[in-house]
Amino acid sequence: MNNPRFADDIALMGKCREEIQKMGVELVSARDETSLHLNSDKTKYTSNRSKENLKIQEWEIGLMGELKD
């Protein structure tokens, strides 16, 4: 992350759950080094494979519900 102080929306995309978790750990580290705030109430993820919450350190990210037209 080059300049997370001005981040508004961040999308982490990967080929597998482990790749997303690794990027999430990097994001949490950037948060800890800056004044970045991650709002767990507004953070969700989607997957075409997993149906369980994603845990990154102490931060648990819920699965987003179905998208509607």
mmCIF file of the N, C-alpha and C atoms, coordinates in Angstrom:
data_MODEL
# 
_entry.id   MODEL 
# 
loop_
_atom_site.group_PDB 
_atom_site.id 
_atom_site.type_symbol 
_atom_site.label_atom_id 
_atom_site.label_alt_id 
_atom_site.label_comp_id 
_atom_site.label_asym_id 
_atom_site.label_entity_id 
_atom_site.label_seq_id 
_atom_site.pdbx_PDB_ins_code 
_atom_site.Cartn_x 
_atom_site.Cartn_y 
_atom_site.Cartn_z 
_atom_site.occupancy 
_atom_site.B_iso_or_equiv 
_atom_site.pdbx_formal_charge 
_atom_site.auth_seq_id 
_atom_site.auth_comp_id 
_atom_site.auth_asym_id 
_atom_site.auth_atom_id 
_atom_site.pdbx_PDB_model_num 
ATOM 1   N N  . MET A 1 1  ? 0.850   -1.173  0.000  1.00 0.00 ? 1  MET A N  1 
ATOM 2   C CA . MET A 1 1  ? 0.000   0.000   0.000  1.00 0.00 ? 1  MET A CA 1 
ATOM 3   C C  . MET A 1 1  ? 0.895   1.234   0.000  1.00 0.00 ? 1  MET A C  1 
ATOM 4   N N  . ASN A 1 2  ? 0.730   2.048   -1.010 1.00 0.00 ? 2  ASN A N  1 
ATOM 5   C CA . ASN A 1 2  ? 1.585   3.219   -1.146 1.00 0.00 ? 2  ASN A CA 1 
ATOM 6   C C  . ASN A 1 2  ? 1.181   4.371   -0.241 1.00 0.00 ? 2  ASN A C  1 
ATOM 7   N N  . ASN A 1 3  ? -0.107  4.687   -0.176 1.00 0.00 ? 3  ASN A N  1 
ATOM 8   C CA . ASN A 1 3  ? -0.538  5.825   0.614  1.00 0.00 ? 3  ASN A CA 1 
ATOM 9   C C  . ASN A 1 3  ? -1.923  5.561   1.203  1.00 0.00 ? 3  ASN A C  1 
ATOM 10  N N  . PRO A 1 4  ? -2.018  4.719   2.222  1.00 0.00 ? 4  PRO A N  1 
ATOM 11  C CA . PRO A 1 4  ? -3.332  4.335   2.757  1.00 0.00 ? 4  PRO A CA 1 
ATOM 12  C C  . PRO A 1 4  ? -4.042  5.450   3.509  1.00 0.00 ? 4  PRO A C  1 
ATOM 13  N N  . ARG A 1 5  ? -3.374  6.574   3.780  1.00 0.00 ? 5  ARG A N  1 
ATOM 14  C CA . ARG A 1 5  ? -4.025  7.658   4.520  1.00 0.00 ? 5  ARG A CA 1 
ATOM 15  C C  . ARG A 1 5  ? -5.239  8.207   3.783  1.00 0.00 ? 5  ARG A C  1 
ATOM 16  N N  . PHE A 1 6  ? -5.269  8.050   2.465  1.00 0.00 ? 6  PHE A N  1 
ATOM 17  C CA . PHE A 1 6  ? -6.350  8.615   1.681  1.00 0.00 ? 6  PHE A CA 1 
ATOM 18  C C  . PHE A 1 6  ? -7.250  7.538   1.080  1.00 0.00 ? 6  PHE A C  1 
ATOM 19  N N  . ALA A 1 7  ? -7.155  6.335   1.600  1.00 0.00 ? 7  ALA A N  1 
ATOM 20  C CA . ALA A 1 7  ? -7.976  5.237   1.092  1.00 0.00 ? 7  ALA A CA 1 
ATOM 21  C C  . ALA A 1 7  ? -9.423  5.423   1.539  1.00 0.00 ? 7  ALA A C  1 
ATOM 22  N N  . ASP A 1 8  ? -10.343 5.199   0.623  1.00 0.00 ? 8  ASP A N  1 
ATOM 23  C CA . ASP A 1 8  ? -11.752 5.261   0.967  1.00 0.00 ? 8  ASP A CA 1 
ATOM 24  C C  . ASP A 1 8  ? -12.349 3.868   0.855  1.00 0.00 ? 8  ASP A C  1 
ATOM 25  N N  . ASP A 1 9  ? -12.340 3.327   -0.332 1.00 0.00 ? 9  ASP A N  1 
ATOM 26  C CA . ASP A 1 9  ? -12.792 1.952   -0.554 1.00 0.00 ? 9  ASP A CA 1 
ATOM 27  C C  . ASP A 1 9  ? -11.608 1.140   -1.056 1.00 0.00 ? 9  ASP A C  1 
ATOM 28  N N  . ILE A 1 10 ? -11.458 -0.041  -0.512 1.00 0.00 ? 10 ILE A N  1 
ATOM 29  C CA . ILE A 1 10 ? -10.353 -0.917  -0.905 1.00 0.00 ? 10 ILE A CA 1 
ATOM 30  C C  . ILE A 1 10 ? -10.937 -2.258  -1.294 1.00 0.00 ? 10 ILE A C  1 
ATOM 31  N N  . ALA A 1 11 ? -10.515 -2.782  -2.426 1.00 0.00 ? 11 ALA A N  1 
ATOM 32  C CA . ALA A 1 11 ? -10.954 -4.112  -2.864 1.00 0.00 ? 11 ALA A CA 1 
ATOM 33  C C  . ALA A 1 11 ? -9.750  -5.034  -2.875 1.00 0.00 ? 11 ALA A C  1 
ATOM 34  N N  . LEU A 1 12 ? -9.855  -6.143  -2.186 1.00 0.00 ? 12 LEU A N  1 
ATOM 35  C CA . LEU A 1 12 ? -8.825  -7.169  -2.204 1.00 0.00 ? 12 LEU A CA 1 
ATOM 36  C C  . LEU A 1 12 ? -9.355  -8.315  -3.052 1.00 0.00 ? 12 LEU A C  1 
ATOM 37  N N  . MET A 1 13 ? -8.653  -8.644  -4.110 1.00 0.00 ? 13 MET A N  1 
ATOM 38  C CA . MET A 1 13 ? -9.105  -9.719  -4.997 1.00 0.00 ? 13 MET A CA 1 
ATOM 39  C C  . MET A 1 13 ? -7.979  -10.726 -5.157 1.00 0.00 ? 13 MET A C  1 
ATOM 40  N N  . GLY A 1 14 ? -8.326  -11.992 -5.090 1.00 0.00 ? 14 GLY A N  1 
ATOM 41  C CA . GLY A 1 14 ? -7.319  -13.029 -5.215 1.00 0.00 ? 14 GLY A CA 1 
ATOM 42  C C  . GLY A 1 14 ? -7.896  -14.307 -5.775 1.00 0.00 ? 14 GLY A C  1 
ATOM 43  N N  . LYS A 1 15 ? -7.008  -15.240 -6.049 1.00 0.00 ? 15 LYS A N  1 
ATOM 44  C CA . LYS A 1 15 ? -7.411  -16.521 -6.638 1.00 0.00 ? 15 LYS A CA 1 
ATOM 45  C C  . LYS A 1 15 ? -7.894  -17.514 -5.596 1.00 0.00 ? 15 LYS A C  1 
ATOM 46  N N  . CYS A 1 16 ? -7.495  -17.301 -4.337 1.00 0.00 ? 16 CYS A N  1 
ATOM 47  C CA . CYS A 1 16 ? -7.893  -18.239 -3.292 1.00 0.00 ? 16 CYS A CA 1 
ATOM 48  C C  . CYS A 1 16 ? -8.030  -17.507 -1.961 1.00 0.00 ? 16 CYS A C  1 
ATOM 49  N N  . ARG A 1 17 ? -8.676  -18.165 -1.029 1.00 0.00 ? 17 ARG A N  1 
ATOM 50  C CA . ARG A 1 17 ? -8.920  -17.606 0.300  1.00 0.00 ? 17 ARG A CA 1 
ATOM 51  C C  . ARG A 1 17 ? -7.615  -17.222 1.007  1.00 0.00 ? 17 ARG A C  1 
ATOM 52  N N  . GLU A 1 18 ? -6.594  -18.048 0.871  1.00 0.00 ? 18 GLU A N  1 
ATOM 53  C CA . GLU A 1 18 ? -5.320  -17.795 1.536  1.00 0.00 ? 18 GLU A CA 1 
ATOM 54  C C  . GLU A 1 18 ? -4.652  -16.524 1.002  1.00 0.00 ? 18 GLU A C  1 
ATOM 55  N N  . GLU A 1 19 ? -4.801  -16.287 -0.292 1.00 0.00 ? 19 GLU A N  1 
ATOM 56  C CA . GLU A 1 19 ? -4.223  -15.083 -0.889 1.00 0.00 ? 19 GLU A CA 1 
ATOM 57  C C  . GLU A 1 19 ? -4.915  -13.828 -0.344 1.00 0.00 ? 19 GLU A C  1 
ATOM 58  N N  . ILE A 1 20 ? -6.229  -13.885 -0.198 1.00 0.00 ? 20 ILE A N  1 
ATOM 59  C CA . ILE A 1 20 ? -6.982  -12.760 0.362  1.00 0.00 ? 20 ILE A CA 1 
ATOM 60  C C  . ILE A 1 20 ? -6.595  -12.545 1.825  1.00 0.00 ? 20 ILE A C  1 
ATOM 61  N N  . GLN A 1 21 ? -6.440  -13.625 2.570  1.00 0.00 ? 21 GLN A N  1 
ATOM 62  C CA . GLN A 1 21 ? -6.041  -13.497 3.974  1.00 0.00 ? 21 GLN A CA 1 
ATOM 63  C C  . GLN A 1 21 ? -4.661  -12.859 4.093  1.00 0.00 ? 21 GLN A C  1 
ATOM 64  N N  . LYS A 1 22 ? -3.736  -13.219 3.229  1.00 0.00 ? 22 LYS A N  1 
ATOM 65  C CA . LYS A 1 22 ? -2.393  -12.628 3.257  1.00 0.00 ? 22 LYS A CA 1 
ATOM 66  C C  . LYS A 1 22 ? -2.466  -11.127 2.978  1.00 0.00 ? 22 LYS A C  1 
ATOM 67  N N  . MET A 1 23 ? -3.259  -10.736 1.969  1.00 0.00 ? 23 MET A N  1 
ATOM 68  C CA . MET A 1 23 ? -3.423  -9.311  1.670  1.00 0.00 ? 23 MET A CA 1 
ATOM 69  C C  . MET A 1 23 ? -4.108  -8.603  2.831  1.00 0.00 ? 23 MET A C  1 
ATOM 70  N N  . GLY A 1 24 ? -5.048  -9.283  3.482  1.00 0.00 ? 24 GLY A N  1 
ATOM 71  C CA . GLY A 1 24 ? -5.721  -8.709  4.641  1.00 0.00 ? 24 GLY A CA 1 
ATOM 72  C C  . GLY A 1 24 ? -4.763  -8.452  5.790  1.00 0.00 ? 24 GLY A C  1 
ATOM 73  N N  . VAL A 1 25 ? -3.834  -9.360  6.015  1.00 0.00 ? 25 VAL A N  1 
ATOM 74  C CA . VAL A 1 25 ? -2.822  -9.168  7.061  1.00 0.00 ? 25 VAL A CA 1 
ATOM 75  C C  . VAL A 1 25 ? -1.979  -7.938  6.735  1.00 0.00 ? 25 VAL A C  1 
ATOM 76  N N  . GLU A 1 26 ? -1.620  -7.760  5.469  1.00 0.00 ? 26 GLU A N  1 
ATOM 77  C CA . GLU A 1 26 ? -0.859  -6.577  5.048  1.00 0.00 ? 26 GLU A CA 1 
ATOM 78  C C  . GLU A 1 26 ? -1.675  -5.306  5.261  1.00 0.00 ? 26 GLU A C  1 
ATOM 79  N N  . LEU A 1 27 ? -2.978  -5.371  4.983  1.00 0.00 ? 27 LEU A N  1 
ATOM 80  C CA . LEU A 1 27 ? -3.856  -4.223  5.182  1.00 0.00 ? 27 LEU A CA 1 
ATOM 81  C C  . LEU A 1 27 ? -3.958  -3.871  6.667  1.00 0.00 ? 27 LEU A C  1 
ATOM 82  N N  . VAL A 1 28 ? -4.119  -4.868  7.512  1.00 0.00 ? 28 VAL A N  1 
ATOM 83  C CA . VAL A 1 28 ? -4.184  -4.628  8.957  1.00 0.00 ? 28 VAL A CA 1 
ATOM 84  C C  . VAL A 1 28 ? -2.865  -4.037  9.459  1.00 0.00 ? 28 VAL A C  1 
ATOM 85  N N  . SER A 1 29 ? -1.736  -4.500  8.926  1.00 0.00 ? 29 SER A N  1 
ATOM 86  C CA . SER A 1 29 ? -0.437  -3.933  9.301  1.00 0.00 ? 29 SER A CA 1 
ATOM 87  C C  . SER A 1 29 ? -0.354  -2.466  8.897  1.00 0.00 ? 29 SER A C  1 
ATOM 88  N N  . ALA A 1 30 ? -0.843  -2.134  7.695  1.00 0.00 ? 30 ALA A N  1 
ATOM 89  C CA . ALA A 1 30 ? -0.856  -0.743  7.236  1.00 0.00 ? 30 ALA A CA 1 
ATOM 90  C C  . ALA A 1 30 ? -1.759  0.094   8.138  1.00 0.00 ? 30 ALA A C  1 
ATOM 91  N N  . ARG A 1 31 ? -2.876  -0.491  8.554  1.00 0.00 ? 31 ARG A N  1 
ATOM 92  C CA . ARG A 1 31 ? -3.783  0.209   9.472  1.00 0.00 ? 31 ARG A CA 1 
ATOM 93  C C  . ARG A 1 31 ? -3.060  0.537   10.777 1.00 0.00 ? 31 ARG A C  1 
ATOM 94  N N  . ASP A 1 32 ? -2.314  -0.430  11.280 1.00 0.00 ? 32 ASP A N  1 
ATOM 95  C CA . ASP A 1 32 ? -1.620  -0.246  12.549 1.00 0.00 ? 32 ASP A CA 1 
ATOM 96  C C  . ASP A 1 32 ? -0.516  0.804   12.467 1.00 0.00 ? 32 ASP A C  1 
ATOM 97  N N  . GLU A 1 33 ? 0.056   0.998   11.273 1.00 0.00 ? 33 GLU A N  1 
ATOM 98  C CA . GLU A 1 33 ? 1.147   1.960   11.083 1.00 0.00 ? 33 GLU A CA 1 
ATOM 99  C C  . GLU A 1 33 ? 0.650   3.358   10.755 1.00 0.00 ? 33 GLU A C  1 
ATOM 100 N N  . THR A 1 34 ? -0.624  3.500   10.471 1.00 0.00 ? 34 THR A N  1 
ATOM 101 C CA . THR A 1 34 ? -1.198  4.790   10.070 1.00 0.00 ? 34 THR A CA 1 
ATOM 102 C C  . THR A 1 34 ? -2.452  5.057   10.881 1.00 0.00 ? 34 THR A C  1 
ATOM 103 N N  . SER A 1 35 ? -3.170  6.059   10.487 1.00 0.00 ? 35 SER A N  1 
ATOM 104 C CA . SER A 1 35 ? -4.446  6.354   11.143 1.00 0.00 ? 35 SER A CA 1 
ATOM 105 C C  . SER A 1 35 ? -5.617  5.756   10.364 1.00 0.00 ? 35 SER A C  1 
ATOM 106 N N  . LEU A 1 36 ? -5.339  4.768   9.529  1.00 0.00 ? 36 LEU A N  1 
ATOM 107 C CA . LEU A 1 36 ? -6.372  4.106   8.742  1.00 0.00 ? 36 LEU A CA 1 
ATOM 108 C C  . LEU A 1 36 ? -7.357  3.402   9.671  1.00 0.00 ? 36 LEU A C  1 
ATOM 109 N N  . HIS A 1 37 ? -8.636  3.562   9.402  1.00 0.00 ? 37 HIS A N  1 
ATOM 110 C CA . HIS A 1 37 ? -9.678  2.909   10.194 1.00 0.00 ? 37 HIS A CA 1 
ATOM 111 C C  . HIS A 1 37 ? -10.416 1.920   9.301  1.00 0.00 ? 37 HIS A C  1 
ATOM 112 N N  . LEU A 1 38 ? -10.530 0.703   9.768  1.00 0.00 ? 38 LEU A N  1 
ATOM 113 C CA . LEU A 1 38 ? -11.279 -0.320  9.043  1.00 0.00 ? 38 LEU A CA 1 
ATOM 114 C C  . LEU A 1 38 ? -12.587 -0.541  9.785  1.00 0.00 ? 38 LEU A C  1 
ATOM 115 N N  . ASN A 1 39 ? -13.693 -0.305  9.119  1.00 0.00 ? 39 ASN A N  1 
ATOM 116 C CA . ASN A 1 39 ? -15.007 -0.451  9.733  1.00 0.00 ? 39 ASN A CA 1 
ATOM 117 C C  . ASN A 1 39 ? -15.527 -1.859  9.484  1.00 0.00 ? 39 ASN A C  1 
ATOM 118 N N  . SER A 1 40 ? -15.450 -2.703  10.488 1.00 0.00 ? 40 SER A N  1 
ATOM 119 C CA . SER A 1 40 ? -15.857 -4.099  10.319 1.00 0.00 ? 40 SER A CA 1 
ATOM 120 C C  . SER A 1 40 ? -17.355 -4.247  10.087 1.00 0.00 ? 40 SER A C  1 
ATOM 121 N N  . ASP A 1 41 ? -18.148 -3.269  10.530 1.00 0.00 ? 41 ASP A N  1 
ATOM 122 C CA . ASP A 1 41 ? -19.594 -3.329  10.292 1.00 0.00 ? 41 ASP A CA 1 
ATOM 123 C C  . ASP A 1 41 ? -19.936 -3.122  8.816  1.00 0.00 ? 41 ASP A C  1 
ATOM 124 N N  . LYS A 1 42 ? -19.097 -2.390  8.094  1.00 0.00 ? 42 LYS A N  1 
ATOM 125 C CA . LYS A 1 42 ? -19.373 -2.077  6.696  1.00 0.00 ? 42 LYS A CA 1 
ATOM 126 C C  . LYS A 1 42 ? -18.546 -2.921  5.727  1.00 0.00 ? 42 LYS A C  1 
ATOM 127 N N  . THR A 1 43 ? -17.733 -3.819  6.247  1.00 0.00 ? 43 THR A N  1 
ATOM 128 C CA . THR A 1 43 ? -16.843 -4.614  5.411  1.00 0.00 ? 43 THR A CA 1 
ATOM 129 C C  . THR A 1 43 ? -17.428 -5.999  5.185  1.00 0.00 ? 43 THR A C  1 
ATOM 130 N N  . LYS A 1 44 ? -17.522 -6.404  3.945  1.00 0.00 ? 44 LYS A N  1 
ATOM 131 C CA . LYS A 1 44 ? -18.052 -7.722  3.580  1.00 0.00 ? 44 LYS A CA 1 
ATOM 132 C C  . LYS A 1 44 ? -17.187 -8.300  2.472  1.00 0.00 ? 44 LYS A C  1 
ATOM 133 N N  . TYR A 1 45 ? -17.326 -9.577  2.255  1.00 0.00 ? 45 TYR A N  1 
ATOM 134 C CA . TYR A 1 45 ? -16.620 -10.201 1.145  1.00 0.00 ? 45 TYR A CA 1 
ATOM 135 C C  . TYR A 1 45 ? -17.558 -11.144 0.415  1.00 0.00 ? 45 TYR A C  1 
ATOM 136 N N  . THR A 1 46 ? -17.187 -11.468 -0.781 1.00 0.00 ? 46 THR A N  1 
ATOM 137 C CA . THR A 1 46 ? -17.973 -12.401 -1.579 1.00 0.00 ? 46 THR A CA 1 
ATOM 138 C C  . THR A 1 46 ? -17.044 -13.479 -2.124 1.00 0.00 ? 46 THR A C  1 
ATOM 139 N N  . SER A 1 47 ? -17.598 -14.635 -2.326 1.00 0.00 ? 47 SER A N  1 
ATOM 140 C CA . SER A 1 47 ? -16.809 -15.764 -2.815 1.00 0.00 ? 47 SER A CA 1 
ATOM 141 C C  . SER A 1 47 ? -17.723 -16.703 -3.581 1.00 0.00 ? 47 SER A C  1 
ATOM 142 N N  . ASN A 1 48 ? -17.171 -17.328 -4.587 1.00 0.00 ? 48 ASN A N  1 
ATOM 143 C CA . ASN A 1 48 ? -17.955 -18.337 -5.288 1.00 0.00 ? 48 ASN A CA 1 
ATOM 144 C C  . ASN A 1 48 ? -17.639 -19.735 -4.756 1.00 0.00 ? 48 ASN A C  1 
ATOM 145 N N  . ARG A 1 49 ? -16.824 -19.811 -3.706 1.00 0.00 ? 49 ARG A N  1 
ATOM 146 C CA . ARG A 1 49 ? -16.453 -21.110 -3.130 1.00 0.00 ? 49 ARG A CA 1 
ATOM 147 C C  . ARG A 1 49 ? -16.804 -21.229 -1.655 1.00 0.00 ? 49 ARG A C  1 
ATOM 148 N N  . SER A 1 50 ? -16.399 -20.265 -0.870 1.00 0.00 ? 50 SER A N  1 
ATOM 149 C CA . SER A 1 50 ? -16.546 -20.352 0.578  1.00 0.00 ? 50 SER A CA 1 
ATOM 150 C C  . SER A 1 50 ? -17.870 -19.753 1.039  1.00 0.00 ? 50 SER A C  1 
ATOM 151 N N  . LYS A 1 51 ? -18.424 -20.316 2.083  1.00 0.00 ? 51 LYS A N  1 
ATOM 152 C CA . LYS A 1 51 ? -19.658 -19.807 2.667  1.00 0.00 ? 51 LYS A CA 1 
ATOM 153 C C  . LYS A 1 51 ? -19.461 -19.419 4.130  1.00 0.00 ? 51 LYS A C  1 
ATOM 154 N N  . GLU A 1 52 ? -18.220 -19.314 4.558  1.00 0.00 ? 52 GLU A N  1 
ATOM 155 C CA . GLU A 1 52 ? -17.954 -18.976 5.950  1.00 0.00 ? 52 GLU A CA 1 
ATOM 156 C C  . GLU A 1 52 ? -17.253 -17.627 6.047  1.00 0.00 ? 52 GLU A C  1 
ATOM 157 N N  . ASN A 1 53 ? -17.310 -17.016 7.240  1.00 0.00 ? 53 ASN A N  1 
ATOM 158 C CA . ASN A 1 53 ? -16.659 -15.732 7.455  1.00 0.00 ? 53 ASN A CA 1 
ATOM 159 C C  . ASN A 1 53 ? -15.155 -15.860 7.259  1.00 0.00 ? 53 ASN A C  1 
ATOM 160 N N  . LEU A 1 54 ? -14.557 -14.755 6.908  1.00 0.00 ? 54 LEU A N  1 
ATOM 161 C CA . LEU A 1 54 ? -13.117 -14.688 6.689  1.00 0.00 ? 54 LEU A CA 1 
ATOM 162 C C  . LEU A 1 54 ? -12.491 -14.042 7.908  1.00 0.00 ? 54 LEU A C  1 
ATOM 163 N N  . LYS A 1 55 ? -11.510 -14.679 8.509  1.00 0.00 ? 55 LYS A N  1 
ATOM 164 C CA . LYS A 1 55 ? -10.868 -14.148 9.712  1.00 0.00 ? 55 LYS A CA 1 
ATOM 165 C C  . LYS A 1 55 ? -9.450  -13.716 9.377  1.00 0.00 ? 55 LYS A C  1 
ATOM 166 N N  . ILE A 1 56 ? -9.161  -12.453 9.668  1.00 0.00 ? 56 ILE A N  1 
ATOM 167 C CA . ILE A 1 56 ? -7.826  -11.894 9.469  1.00 0.00 ? 56 ILE A CA 1 
ATOM 168 C C  . ILE A 1 56 ? -7.392  -11.308 10.802 1.00 0.00 ? 56 ILE A C  1 
ATOM 169 N N  . GLN A 1 57 ? -6.475  -11.993 11.454 1.00 0.00 ? 57 GLN A N  1 
ATOM 170 C CA . GLN A 1 57 ? -6.054  -11.656 12.815 1.00 0.00 ? 57 GLN A CA 1 
ATOM 171 C C  . GLN A 1 57 ? -7.288  -11.554 13.701 1.00 0.00 ? 57 GLN A C  1 
ATOM 172 N N  . GLU A 1 58 ? -7.520  -10.420 14.362 1.00 0.00 ? 58 GLU A N  1 
ATOM 173 C CA . GLU A 1 58 ? -8.675  -10.286 15.248 1.00 0.00 ? 58 GLU A CA 1 
ATOM 174 C C  . GLU A 1 58 ? -9.922  -9.807  14.511 1.00 0.00 ? 58 GLU A C  1 
ATOM 175 N N  . TRP A 1 59 ? -9.808  -9.583  13.230 1.00 0.00 ? 59 TRP A N  1 
ATOM 176 C CA . TRP A 1 59 ? -10.855 -8.966  12.416 1.00 0.00 ? 59 TRP A CA 1 
ATOM 177 C C  . TRP A 1 59 ? -11.629 -10.030 11.652 1.00 0.00 ? 59 TRP A C  1 
ATOM 178 N N  . GLU A 1 60 ? -12.925 -10.127 11.890 1.00 0.00 ? 60 GLU A N  1 
ATOM 179 C CA . GLU A 1 60 ? -13.750 -11.108 11.199 1.00 0.00 ? 60 GLU A CA 1 
ATOM 180 C C  . GLU A 1 60 ? -14.624 -10.405 10.171 1.00 0.00 ? 60 GLU A C  1 
ATOM 181 N N  . ILE A 1 61 ? -14.551 -10.876 8.927  1.00 0.00 ? 61 ILE A N  1 
ATOM 182 C CA . ILE A 1 61 ? -15.281 -10.257 7.827  1.00 0.00 ? 61 ILE A CA 1 
ATOM 183 C C  . ILE A 1 61 ? -16.412 -11.200 7.425  1.00 0.00 ? 61 ILE A C  1 
ATOM 184 N N  . GLY A 1 62 ? -17.621 -10.664 7.421  1.00 0.00 ? 62 GLY A N  1 
ATOM 185 C CA . GLY A 1 62 ? -18.784 -11.457 7.097  1.00 0.00 ? 62 GLY A CA 1 
ATOM 186 C C  . GLY A 1 62 ? -18.985 -11.623 5.593  1.00 0.00 ? 62 GLY A C  1 
ATOM 187 N N  . LEU A 1 63 ? -19.650 -12.681 5.240  1.00 0.00 ? 63 LEU A N  1 
ATOM 188 C CA . LEU A 1 63 ? -19.971 -12.966 3.847  1.00 0.00 ? 63 LEU A CA 1 
ATOM 189 C C  . LEU A 1 63 ? -21.113 -12.063 3.401  1.00 0.00 ? 63 LEU A C  1 
ATOM 190 N N  . MET A 1 64 ? -20.958 -11.441 2.250  1.00 0.00 ? 64 MET A N  1 
ATOM 191 C CA . MET A 1 64 ? -21.993 -10.582 1.696  1.00 0.00 ? 64 MET A CA 1 
ATOM 192 C C  . MET A 1 64 ? -23.166 -11.422 1.236  1.00 0.00 ? 64 MET A C  1 
ATOM 193 N N  . GLY A 1 65 ? -24.378 -10.933 1.439  1.00 0.00 ? 65 GLY A N  1 
ATOM 194 C CA . GLY A 1 65 ? -25.568 -11.635 1.004  1.00 0.00 ? 65 GLY A CA 1 
ATOM 195 C C  . GLY A 1 65 ? -25.694 -11.643 -0.517 1.00 0.00 ? 65 GLY A C  1 
ATOM 196 N N  . GLU A 1 66 ? -26.745 -12.227 -0.995 1.00 0.00 ? 66 GLU A N  1 
ATOM 197 C CA . GLU A 1 66 ? -26.978 -12.305 -2.438 1.00 0.00 ? 66 GLU A CA 1 
ATOM 198 C C  . GLU A 1 66 ? -27.156 -10.916 -3.036 1.00 0.00 ? 66 GLU A C  1 
ATOM 199 N N  . LEU A 1 67 ? -26.603 -10.732 -4.224 1.00 0.00 ? 67 LEU A N  1 
ATOM 200 C CA . LEU A 1 67 ? -26.799 -9.480  -4.941 1.00 0.00 ? 67 LEU A CA 1 
ATOM 201 C C  . LEU A 1 67 ? -28.165 -9.515  -5.613 1.00 0.00 ? 67 LEU A C  1 
ATOM 202 N N  . LYS A 1 68 ? -28.837 -8.393  -5.599 1.00 0.00 ? 68 LYS A N  1 
ATOM 203 C CA . LYS A 1 68 ? -30.159 -8.319  -6.212 1.00 0.00 ? 68 LYS A CA 1 
ATOM 204 C C  . LYS A 1 68 ? -30.096 -7.430  -7.445 1.00 0.00 ? 68 LYS A C  1 
ATOM 205 N N  . ASP A 1 69 ? -30.931 -7.736  -8.417 1.00 0.00 ? 69 ASP A N  1 
ATOM 206 C CA . ASP A 1 69 ? -30.971 -6.938  -9.651 1.00 0.00 ? 69 ASP A CA 1 
ATOM 207 C C  . ASP A 1 69 ? -31.511 -5.555  -9.389 1.00 0.00 ? 69 ASP A C  1 
# 
